[in-house]
Every structure is written in structure tokens, then in C-alpha cells.
Amino acid sequence: MTWSNMLINCLVTAGEAIWFFLPAYFANATPVVLGGGTPIDLGRNFLDGRRILGAIALTAPVVSIPLSYVIAIVVVTPPIHLGTNALAHVLKLKEKPW
């Protein structure tokens, strides 16, 4: 295997890794963008007077993270397979792009 093929394989692998983690990046950024919502514990306090789940436990992130993760996977996954397989075919790393 030549150095150019090894470099191309590394670049393809790096691209696949970025695409692999992209849904997680979208899902983790969604609560920051949407923000807010009602508290999960509905604002109730424990016996010591502090919030049961704390001030940060809100419903919007609990709902938006799984939903945005599913949407990101549906949007991102087809281009991953199509792009990497087509690139591998063009670079003669695979015989068929499908």
C-alpha cells in the first residue's frame, strides 16, 4: 500500500468519525438553543427547602435531546453511507459504491 492510499484511508476514516459523532453534537446543542421549559419536579421543594431535582432539571432538554438525536440520525446517516462509499469507489478502494 502506498503512502497516498494510506493518507486517503486516514482522511476517509476521519470523515466517517466526524459524521458518526455529528448526531450527538446536534442532540447536545439542542437544549442550549431551545432552553427553558417547566421544571421536571414542577417547582416542588424537598423537606429541607431545596428543589427536589435542582434548578437545572427542565422538561425541554428531556424531550428535545432524544427527539433531536433521532432527527439528526435520520438526516445524517444516509449521506454518510452514500458519501463514504462513493468516495471509496472513486478512489478505487471498493469495487461497488453500494
C-alpha positions in Angstrom: 0.0 0.0 0.0 1.4 3.4 -1.0 1.6 6.5 1.2 -1.1 8.2 -0.8 -3.5 5.4 -0.3 -2.7 5.3 3.4 -3.3 9.1 3.6 -6.6 8.7 1.8 -7.7 5.9 4.1 -6.9 8.1 7.1 -8.9 11.0 5.7 -11.9 8.8 4.9 -11.8 7.4 8.4 -11.6 10.8 9.9 -14.5 11.9 7.9 -16.5 8.9 9.0 -15.7 9.6 12.6 -16.9 13.2 12.3 -20.1 12.0 10.7 -20.5 9.4 13.4 -20.4 11.9 16.2 -22.4 14.6 14.4 -25.8 13.4 15.7 -24.5 13.6 19.3 -23.3 17.1 18.7 -26.7 18.2 17.4 -28.5 16.4 20.3 -26.3 18.0 23.0 -26.6 21.5 21.5 -30.4 21.4 21.1 -31.3 22.1 24.8 -29.0 25.2 24.7 -30.8 26.5 21.6 -34.3 25.7 22.9 -33.6 26.2 26.6 -36.2 26.7 29.3 -39.3 24.7 29.9 -41.1 23.8 33.0 -39.2 22.1 35.9 -39.5 18.3 35.9 -40.3 18.4 39.6 -42.9 21.1 38.9 -41.1 23.5 41.3 -41.7 21.4 44.4 -39.2 21.5 47.3 -37.9 18.7 49.4 -38.1 18.6 53.2 -35.0 20.8 53.6 -36.5 23.5 51.4 -34.3 22.9 48.3 -35.7 21.9 44.9 -36.1 18.1 44.5 -34.2 17.8 41.2 -32.4 21.2 41.3 -33.0 24.3 39.3 -31.5 22.9 36.1 -33.8 19.8 35.6 -36.2 21.1 33.0 -38.6 19.3 30.6 -37.4 20.9 27.4 -34.0 19.1 27.4 -35.5 15.8 28.5 -37.8 15.9 25.4 -35.5 17.7 22.9 -32.4 15.6 23.3 -33.9 12.2 22.2 -36.0 13.8 19.6 -33.1 15.8 18.1 -30.9 12.8 18.2 -33.4 10.7 16.1 -33.8 13.6 13.7 -30.1 14.0 13.3 -29.6 10.3 12.7 -32.3 10.2 10.0 -30.8 13.3 8.3 -27.1 12.5 8.7 -26.9 8.7 8.2 -27.9 8.4 4.5 -25.2 10.9 3.4 -22.6 9.0 5.5 -23.1 5.8 3.6 -23.6 7.3 0.2 -20.7 9.7 0.5 -18.1 7.4 2.0 -19.0 4.5 -0.3 -19.0 6.7 -3.4 -15.6 8.2 -2.3 -14.2 4.8 -1.7 -15.4 3.7 -5.2 -13.8 6.8 -6.9 -10.5 6.2 -5.1 -10.6 2.6 -6.1 -10.9 1.4 -2.5 -14.1 -0.5 -3.2 -15.5 -2.1 -6.4 -19.1 -1.1 -6.0 -20.4 2.1 -4.2 -23.4 0.3 -2.6 
